[in-house]
Amino acid sequence: MSYIPLSGLSLRDIEYVVAVDDLRNFSRAAERCGVSQGGLSEQVRKLEALLGVVLFERSRRHVAPTPDGARLIALGRDVLAAARAMIEAARVQTGPLAGLLRIGVIATLGPYYVPDLLPLLRGTYPQLRLQLTDSLTDTMLGMLRHDALDMVFAALPVSGDGFTCAPLFDEPFVAAFPAEHPLARRQPLAMADLNGPDLLLLEDGHCLRDQALALCGMSPRHARQRLATSLEMLWHMIGAGEGYSLIPRLALRNRQAWQELITLTPLPGASRTIGLVWRASDPRGAAFAEFARFLREHTPDGCTPAALPPHAGSDNA
């Protein structure tokens, strides 16, 4: 096999290839990388020529890695992760919470927690620049694992090895009913009362769906099939009289216009724990743990600081 000098390999070219593999589209990959599609395609072709391997099978409607491409792209991801780890290790000496921090927030928390969080962070961490993403838990944990995010705000526990989890606060649930629903007037209300055909849920993939099913003691196969795509859509369905659901406490802010349509009932003992998750291998772990302590001290109104586990900061198994 002919010798390939390392000087011919560019981290930027590897980044292009990984972006194409992630998005399976050259145009969107170029947009993510901030270059023209033609420029990105040309660099990918040059890398293929250098390696002597066709990395992608291409057609007008289809882009997918070849078997050899999949193997080499996986190695490329490791190279990028090692390069970023080198940069992150250097940051530890000069202020790990300065510069860009890529944060993921679950979709049922982000719009209700982030607006109050941002002014707090600007005042306390003036050198910090944030890149925020909101999506489903599994999607963002995958991004975290592949070094596309630095940390994730998620409902604990989360699944998967190699993560460190720091609980931040417990967010209560309330039951939200159409104003004329029979359960809206039931006092006291028990969780078992919600195990009925009118329970509305988010689509599969939302952790809030699984939490609602577990709290109500309902099997997924017995759950109602009329599902909402988002928490906002779920709220509108309740207001339209379609059924009732569990709503996180922070999502109740600025809902005064709905008071005549929706009745809210507290559910003692029903809550979810919001925590901060990062890679256990991240050299900024100590700084992230301190960041979590800061956030725990600034728990949002209506929530309570989460109880710390006996061995706080250990890996999530």
N, C-alpha and C positions, 0 to 999 in steps of 0.2 A: 504494500500500500504506500502511495506517495506521501511524503512529509507535508503536513499543512502547518505553516507557521501560525503561532497564536496571534501574531499581529494582524492576521487576516480576519480574525473573529472580532466582531463589534457587539458590545452589550446592547447597543441600540437596535442592531439588526435582530438579535435574539428577542428583544422586547417586541419588535414588529411581528415576528413569527408567533409569539405567545398570544398577542392580541388577535391575530387572524384565527388562531385555534380557539380562543375564548368566544369570539363573535361569529365565526364561520362566515365572514363577509369582509372582503378587502376594503370596501368603502367605509364601513363603520369602524374597522380597525384603524384606518388612516385618520379618521376623525378623532378617535380616542388618543392616538399618538401625536396629534397636532401636525400632520404632514399631508401632502397631497396623495391621492390614491395612486397616481402614477409613480411617485417617488417611492412609496412603500412597496409597491409591486416589484419595482426594479431592484430594490435592496433584497427582497426575498429571493428573487431569481439569482442574484449574485451570491447569496449565501448558499443556495442550492448548488450552484456551480462549484463553489469552494469546497463544499462537503462531498460533492459527487452523488447527491441523493435528492430525489424529488420529494419534497416535504408535504405537498398538498396535491390532492386530486381536484382539478378545477373544471367546472363547466359554467354555463351562463346562469344556472339556477342552483348550483351545488358546489360547496367548498368543504372538503373534509381531509384530515391528515391521512397520508398513506401509512401502512404498517411501520415502515422505517421512520417516517416522519413523526408518528406518535411517540416512538421510542426516543428520538432525538429531542423532540419538543419537551418531553418530561425532564430530560437532562438540562435543557435550557432553562426550565423553571427553577431548577436547583441552582443554576449559575446565578440567575437574577436574585434569588432569595439570599444567596451567600453575599452578593455584592451589596444588597440593601442592609444585611446584617452588619457588614463592615462599616457602612455609613452610620447606622444606628448605634454601634458600639462607640464610634467616635463622638457621637452626640452626647453620650453619657458623661463625657468629661466637660462638656460646655453647656449643659442645660438640656436635659432630655425632653422637656416639655416646651421647647422653643422650635420654631419652624413649622413645617406641615405635619398635621396629625389627621389621619384618615379614619373617620368614625362612622360606624354603621349603627342605625337605630331601628328597632322593629317598627313596622308601619302603624301599629296600634298605640304607640307611645310617642313617636317623633313629633307630630304636629301639636301635641299638648304639653310636652315637656321641654322641647328644644327652645321655644320662644323665650322662656324665662331663664333657661340655662345660658344662652349666648351672652347676655349682658354680664352675668356673673363671671363667666370665663374671661371676657374681655378685660374686666377690671382686675382680675387676679393673675391672669397669664397673658400679659400684653404682647409677648413675643410669639404667641401661639397663633398659627393659621390653621383653620379647620376646613376639611373637605368632608361634607356630610352625605350619607347615603341612607335611604330608608327602603326596606324590602322585607321579605319573609325571613324568618330565623335561619332556616337551613341554607338559604341562598347566601346570607351574609357570613355564616360560619364557614362556608366553602371559600368565600373570598378572603376571610381571615386566615384560613389554613394555607391558602396559596399566596399570602402576602399582598393581597390587593386592598386589605384594610389593616389598620393597626389595633383597633379595639371595637367592640360591639356592645351596645346596650341591649340586653335581652332579658326575657323572663326566665328565671332559673327554676329548675336545673336545665342545663343544656347537655346534649349528647355528644360524644366524641372524645378521643384522647388528645393530649397535648395542649389543653387549654387551662388557663388559670382563671378562676371565677371569684369575684369580690361582690358580695351582696350589698346593695345600696339602700333600698327602702322597700317597704311593703305598701302596695297600692290597693286599697279596698275596692271591692266590686259593689255596685248597687244594681238592683233589679229595675228595669225600665219597662213599663206597661203602657199600652194605649189607655187613655184616661178612663174609658168605659169598661175596661176589662174586669171581670169578677175578681181576679187576684189583686188588682190595684187597691182594693179596699180591705184585703185580708190582714189582720193584725193579731198576733205576730205572724210573720211570714217565715216559713222554714224552707231550707234548700230543697227538700223533697217535694214541696209544692210546685216547683218549677219543672219537674220531670213530667212534661205533658206535651201534647201535639202542637201547641202554639209556640214552643221554644224556637227562636230564630238563631241561626249560627252563621259565622263567617265560612267562607270556602275552605276546603281542605288545604293545609299548608300553613294556615295561621295558627300560632300557638294559642291564641285566645279561644279558638274553636275547641281545642283539646281541653283547655282549662275549664270551659263552660260545661262540657260533657262530663268531666270528672267531678266537678262540684255538684252537678245535678244528679249524678249517679245514673247517667244514661249511656247505653251502648251506642257506638257510632251507627250501627246498622238500624237502630230504632229511631235515629234522629230525623227530624223533619228535613225534607229535601229542598225546601225553598231557602236558598243560601244567599248571603250578601257578599259582594266582592271586596268591601271595605267597611271600616267602622262607621264612616259617614253614611254609606248606603244603608247599613244596618239601622242607624238612627232614623233615617227617613222611612224605612219600612215599618218601624214601630209607630212612628207618628201617623202613618197612613192606616193603622189598625191591623197590620198583617200578623202581629204576634208580639211576643216579648223577648227580652234577652238580658244578659249580664253585660254591664258597661263599666269599664275601668273609671275610677274616681276622677282622674285628671281630664278625662274626655268630657266631663260635665260642664266645663267652663264655658261661659258665654252662650248658654242654651236658654236664656230667659224667654225667647220668642216661642219656645215649645211648651211652655208651662201649661197651656190649656189642652194640649194634645197628649202629653206624656206625664205619667205619674212615676216618681222615683221612690223606691223603698230600700232602706239600708238592709244589708245582709251581714249581720255580725259573724265574724270569723271567716268570711269569704274574701280572699285577697290573692294577689300574685306578688312575688318577690322580683323586683327589678334589680339586675346586677350588671357589672362591667366584666367583660370577657376579653382576654388577650392570649396570645400564644405563650405557652410556658417557656419557650426557648428565646423569647424576645429579651435582649439585654437591658431593656428599659423597664423590666418587671418591677423593680423597687420603686421607680418613679410612678408607674401606673398604680401601684398599690397605694402610694401616698395621694395620688389623684383621686382614687376611690374613697379614701378617708375624707378628703375635702368635700366630695360630693355627698357623702353620707351625713356630714355636718350641715349640709344645706338641703335637707329633705324638703320636697315640695309640700305646700299646704295641703292638708287633708290626708297625707301619708305619714308613716312612722318609720324611723330608721330601722333597717333590717338587723336581725340578730346575727352576730358573726359566728361562723362555725368554730369548733374547738381548735382546728388547725387552719386558721384563715390564711389564704394565699397558697395553699397546696394545689397541685394539679387536679383538674376535674377528670375523674376516671370514667 
